[in-house]
Amino acid sequence: MSDWLISLEGTAAGHNLALALAVLAAFLHALFGALQKGKHDPWLSRGAMDLSYGIMAAPFALFVVPWPEPHMWPIFAGAFVIHGAYKLLQAMTYTQGAYTVVYPVVRGTGPLFAVIGASLIFGEHFGPVQWLGVAVLLAGIYGLAVYNLRTITDDRDKLPKALALAVATGLFVALYTTYDAYGIRATADPFTFLAWFFFIDGWLMPVIAGVRLRRAGHVPPLKPLVARGIIGAFVAYFSFGSIMLATRLDNVGEAAVLRETSTVFAALIGWLVLGEKVGPRRIALMALIAIGAVIVELGG
């Protein structure tokens, strides 16, 4: 499997596979966010999901994939710090604002800075048509956030803080996207990076969730929380794995932009699953996001 994927790097087939993986990651990322934002405390949900994928990744990291090369350990340490900061900000964001308001802001901030980072680190450059696509996509994402902000009625006093946290979270999305793309390219076997990433990354949030449970003095029903954690773990594997493989097979910037169509999926999930309203204006803005992603792809 690894040899086949590596053989596709820089080819037309690799480009097409990267496109499909980025769109798959978009849907799964929106689903993962909805799982964390659902009926449980976001801190507990994320702790359950991270614990699940850390435990599941252990045997693959230790016994299946090749062990990381020595130069990979500092890279994993950096990834642990960056993702830890991202997850702390994300959990704080979800406790302050409605999912359909904060999620578009998080995802809208990420691709712009990821494209800039890819240009500086990997020498990738967007043409004028692709920058037009980025502008259209960002207009749709931020338009959706502004519309949600104007129409929402619950917890409006929390919205300024929620939006500030969402922007900060988006900056870390761009940082981890660029950094992890560097990491997965730095090892011979991409699955070594993925298995060890999940194994190492899975232990911070469970500790924080445990501390919060202890301070709260009461334990919520564990069966649904465990179920959410296991489902979320599988979603995380395929979501993060898809986008990381896409960045190895093709351009980091294009993959980052295409992943932000997750905002469309997030709005649909918010409507169908979380009971949040979706009207014609939101549908038009979601269409704008999709059109921007198509322009980026066609302009490449």
C-alpha positions in Angstrom: 0.0 0.0 0.0 2.8 2.5 0.9 4.8 1.7 -2.2 1.7 2.2 -4.4 0.9 5.5 -2.8 4.5 6.7 -3.1 4.5 5.8 -6.7 1.6 8.1 -7.4 3.4 11.2 -6.1 3.6 13.9 -8.7 1.4 12.0 -11.2 -2.0 12.8 -12.7 -3.4 9.8 -10.9 -2.0 11.1 -7.7 -3.5 14.5 -8.3 -7.0 12.9 -8.8 -6.6 10.7 -5.8 -5.5 13.8 -3.7 -8.6 15.6 -4.9 -10.9 12.8 -3.8 -9.1 12.4 -0.4 -9.4 16.2 0.3 -13.2 16.2 -0.3 -13.6 13.0 1.8 -11.6 14.8 4.6 -13.9 17.8 4.3 -17.0 15.7 5.0 -15.4 13.7 7.7 -13.9 16.8 9.4 -17.4 18.4 9.6 -18.7 15.1 11.0 -16.0 15.0 13.6 -16.7 18.6 14.6 -20.4 17.8 15.0 -19.5 14.8 17.2 -17.4 17.0 19.5 -20.0 19.8 19.6 -23.0 17.4 20.2 -24.9 16.9 23.4 -21.8 16.1 25.6 -19.4 18.7 26.9 -16.9 19.3 24.1 -14.0 18.7 26.4 -15.3 15.3 27.4 -16.2 14.4 23.8 -12.8 15.2 22.6 -11.1 13.4 25.5 -13.2 10.3 24.7 -12.3 10.4 21.0 -8.6 11.1 21.5 -8.3 8.3 24.1 -10.0 5.9 21.7 -7.8 6.7 18.7 -4.7 6.6 20.9 -5.4 3.1 22.1 -6.4 1.9 18.7 -3.2 3.3 17.1 -0.9 1.7 19.6 -0.6 -1.8 18.1 -0.2 -0.4 14.6 2.5 2.1 15.7 4.4 -0.5 17.8 4.1 -3.6 15.7 2.8 -3.0 12.2 4.3 0.1 10.5 8.1 0.7 10.3 9.4 2.6 13.3 10.1 6.3 12.8 13.6 7.4 11.7 15.5 9.3 14.4 14.9 12.7 12.8 11.1 12.1 13.1 11.0 12.3 17.0 11.5 16.1 17.1 8.8 16.4 14.4 6.4 14.4 16.4 7.1 16.6 19.5 6.3 19.7 17.5 3.1 18.1 16.2 2.1 17.2 19.7 2.5 20.8 20.9 0.7 22.4 17.9 -2.2 20.0 17.9 -2.5 20.4 21.7 -2.9 24.1 21.4 -5.3 23.7 18.5 -7.5 21.3 20.5 -7.6 23.5 23.5 -8.7 26.5 21.4 -11.2 24.4 19.5 -12.8 23.2 22.7 -13.0 26.7 24.2 -14.5 27.9 20.9 -17.2 25.2 20.9 -18.2 26.0 24.5 -18.7 29.7 23.6 -20.6 29.7 20.3 -23.1 27.9 18.1 -21.6 25.3 15.8 -22.8 26.9 12.6 -21.3 30.3 13.6 -17.9 29.4 14.9 -17.1 26.5 12.5 -17.1 28.6 9.3 -14.8 31.1 10.9 -12.4 28.4 12.0 -12.4 26.8 8.6 -12.3 30.2 6.7 -9.2 31.4 8.5 -7.3 28.2 8.0 -7.0 27.9 4.2 -5.7 31.4 3.5 -2.8 31.0 5.9 -2.2 27.4 4.8 -1.8 28.6 1.2 0.7 31.3 2.4 2.6 28.7 4.5 2.7 26.2 1.5 4.2 29.0 -0.6 6.9 29.8 1.9 7.8 26.3 2.9 7.1 24.1 -0.1 7.5 26.7 -2.9 3.9 26.2 -4.1 2.3 29.2 -5.8 -1.3 29.9 -6.8 -2.1 31.6 -10.1 -4.5 34.5 -10.4 -7.5 32.2 -11.1 -6.8 30.1 -8.0 -6.5 33.2 -5.9 -9.9 34.3 -7.3 -11.2 30.9 -6.2 -9.8 31.4 -2.7 -11.5 34.8 -2.5 -14.8 33.3 -3.6 -14.5 30.5 -1.1 -13.6 32.8 1.8 -16.5 35.2 0.8 -18.9 32.2 1.2 -17.4 31.0 4.4 -17.3 34.4 6.1 -20.6 35.4 4.6 -22.1 32.3 6.2 -20.6 33.2 9.5 -21.9 36.8 9.4 -25.3 35.6 8.4 -25.4 33.1 11.3 -24.1 35.9 13.6 -26.9 38.2 12.6 -29.7 35.7 12.9 -28.7 33.8 16.0 -30.5 34.7 19.2 -29.0 32.4 21.9 -26.0 33.5 24.0 -25.3 36.6 21.9 -23.2 38.0 24.8 -20.7 35.1 24.2 -20.3 35.7 20.5 -17.4 38.2 20.4 -15.3 35.9 22.5 -16.4 32.9 20.5 -15.4 34.6 17.2 -12.0 35.7 18.5 -11.4 32.1 19.6 -12.5 30.8 16.3 -10.0 33.0 14.4 -7.2 31.9 16.7 -8.2 28.2 16.2 -8.2 28.8 12.4 -4.6 30.1 12.6 -3.6 26.8 14.3 -5.5 24.9 11.6 -3.2 26.5 9.0 -0.2 25.8 11.2 -0.8 22.2 11.8 -1.8 21.6 8.1 1.5 23.0 6.9 3.6 21.4 9.7 2.0 18.0 9.3 2.4 18.1 5.5 6.1 18.6 6.2 6.1 15.7 8.7 4.4 13.2 6.4 6.9 14.1 3.7 9.9 13.7 6.0 9.4 9.9 6.6 9.8 7.1 4.0 6.5 5.5 4.9 3.5 7.8 5.2 1.6 5.3 7.4 4.5 5.5 10.0 3.7 9.2 10.4 -0.1 8.6 10.7 0.1 5.7 13.2 2.7 7.3 15.4 0.9 10.7 15.2 -2.4 9.2 16.5 -0.6 7.1 19.2 1.3 10.2 20.5 -1.5 12.7 20.0 -4.2 10.7 21.8 -3.1 11.3 25.4 -3.4 15.0 26.2 -7.2 15.6 26.0 -8.1 12.5 28.1 -6.0 13.9 30.9 -7.7 17.3 30.6 -11.1 15.7 30.4 -10.4 13.6 33.5 -9.4 16.7 35.5 -12.6 18.5 34.4 -14.7 15.5 35.5 -13.0 15.4 38.8 -13.6 19.1 39.4 -17.2 18.8 38.3 -18.0 16.2 40.9 -20.3 14.2 38.8 -19.9 11.6 36.0 -22.2 11.7 33.0 -23.6 8.5 31.5 -20.5 6.7 30.2 -22.0 4.4 27.6 -23.0 7.1 25.1 -19.7 9.0 25.7 -17.7 5.8 25.0 -19.7 5.2 21.9 -19.1 8.7 20.7 -15.4 8.3 21.4 -15.1 5.1 19.4 -17.1 6.5 16.4 -15.1 9.8 16.6 -11.8 7.8 16.6 -12.7 6.1 13.3 -13.8 9.4 11.8 -10.6 11.0 12.9 -8.5 8.3 11.3 -10.1 8.7 7.9 -10.4 12.5 8.1 -6.8 13.3 9.2 -5.4 10.4 7.2 -7.1 11.5 4.0 -5.9 15.1 4.2 -2.4 14.1 5.1 -2.1 11.6 2.2 -3.5 14.3 -0.1 -0.8 16.7 1.0 1.8 14.1 0.3 0.5 13.2 -3.1 -0.2 16.7 -4.3 -0.1 20.4 -3.5 -0.6 21.3 0.2 -2.4 24.6 -0.6 -5.0 23.0 -3.0 -5.7 20.2 -0.5 -6.2 22.8 2.3 -8.6 24.8 0.3 -10.6 21.8 -0.9 -10.9 20.6 2.7 -12.7 23.8 3.6 -15.7 22.7 1.7 -16.3 21.0 5.1 -18.2 24.2 5.9 -20.9 23.0 3.5 -21.1 19.6 5.1 -21.1 21.3 8.6 -24.1 23.4 7.7 -26.0 20.4 6.5 -25.1 18.4 9.6 -26.1 21.3 11.8 -29.4 21.4 10.0 -30.1 17.7 9.7 -28.6 16.4 13.0 -28.2 19.3 15.4 -31.5 20.9 14.5 -30.0 24.3 13.5 -32.0 26.2 10.8 -30.8 26.4 7.2 -32.6 28.8 4.8 -32.1 30.0 1.1 -29.4 32.5 2.0 -27.3 29.9 3.8 -27.8 27.6 0.8 -26.6 30.3 -1.6 -23.5 31.0 0.6 -22.7 27.3 0.8 -22.9 27.1 -3.0 -20.4 30.0 -3.1 -18.0 28.0 -1.0 -18.3 25.0 -3.4 -17.8 27.3 -6.4 -14.7 28.8 -4.9 -13.2 25.3 -4.4 -14.0 24.3 -8.0 -12.3 27.5 -9.3 -9.2 26.7 -7.3 -9.1 23.2 -8.7 -9.8 24.3 -12.3 -7.3 27.1 -12.1 -4.5 24.7 -11.1 
